[in-house]
Amino acid sequence: MKISENFEYPLLPEWTTTEIITASEFYEAVEKVYTTGIDREEFLTKHKKFLQMEPAIMTQKQLDRDFEQASRLSIYQAVKLAKATTGKRVKFKEKG
């Protein structure tokens, strides 16, 4: 999978600096699921913080769409893989 380079994370103007950092750390964790891999518990912890920060499901879905459009990476698919994985690390396998 070819990941877009030089894209911006979707951020909301009403977020505080702390919330922007939380979201950015989560987006970075999603990138790692697609590239280098990440510790499963670390990923799920970042996801939980993101959900606590942005509890509105419609907003979460819009952020996922915006993130996927910019990066070609799916937050939904990364979380789905992490929840289905029983191993210590989460990483998408290369296709081909």
N, C-alpha and C positions, 0 to 999 in steps of 0.2 A: 504494500500500500504506500502510495506516495503522499507524504504529508506536506501540506502547503507551508511554505516558508514565509516569514515576515508577515504574520497575521496578528491582529489585535484580539485580546480576550474581550468577550462581551461583558461590559460593566454597566451598572445602572447609576444614574446621576445622584440618586438619593442615598446611595450606600456611603457609609462612613469609611474613613481610611482603614480601620480595622476590618471592616467587611470586605473591602476591596482586596486586602491582603489575604483574607480567608478564601475568597473566590479564586484569586490568582494561584494560590497554593493548590487548590483543588484542580483547577484547569491544568496546571503543571503535572499533577499526579495522573490525570487522564492521559496526557501526552506520554508519560512514562509507561503506561499500560500498553501503548502502541509501539513504543520504541525499545527502551532498555529493560523494562519490567520494574515492578515496585513491590515492596512488602505488602501482602494482602491486608494485614491489620492496619498498617499506616494508611493505605488507600481508603479503607472503610471508615477510619477515624476522620479523615479529611472530608469524606462524603457526608458523614453525619454532621460535622460542623457546618458544612455548606447548607444542608437541609435545615438546620436550626436557624441559620442566618437568613435563609430565603425559603420560608415555609409554604409560600403560595405555589401550588402545583402548576398552574398555568404559566407563571413566571419561570419556573424551573424548565418547563417544556420549551418556552420561547428561548431561554438562554441556551438550551441544548441545540435547538435549531440554528441559532446564530453562531454558536461555537462550531457546529458541524459544517455550516456553510463557509465559514472562514478557514477552517483547518482540515476539513474532511475527516474529522474524528468525532465519534459519537459518545457523548457522556453516557447515554442510556446503555449502549452496548458494553462500555467499559464497566459500568456498575453491574450489569447483568453477568458478565464474565467473573467479576470479583465475588459475587454472591454464589455463583455456581462452582467456583474453584475451592478445592479442599487443601491445596498445597499452600506453602508459605509465601510464594511469589505469584504475582498476576502479570501475565504478558500474553498478548495475542501472538499466535503462531504465524510465521510467514507463510503465505500461500504461494504455491508454484513449485 
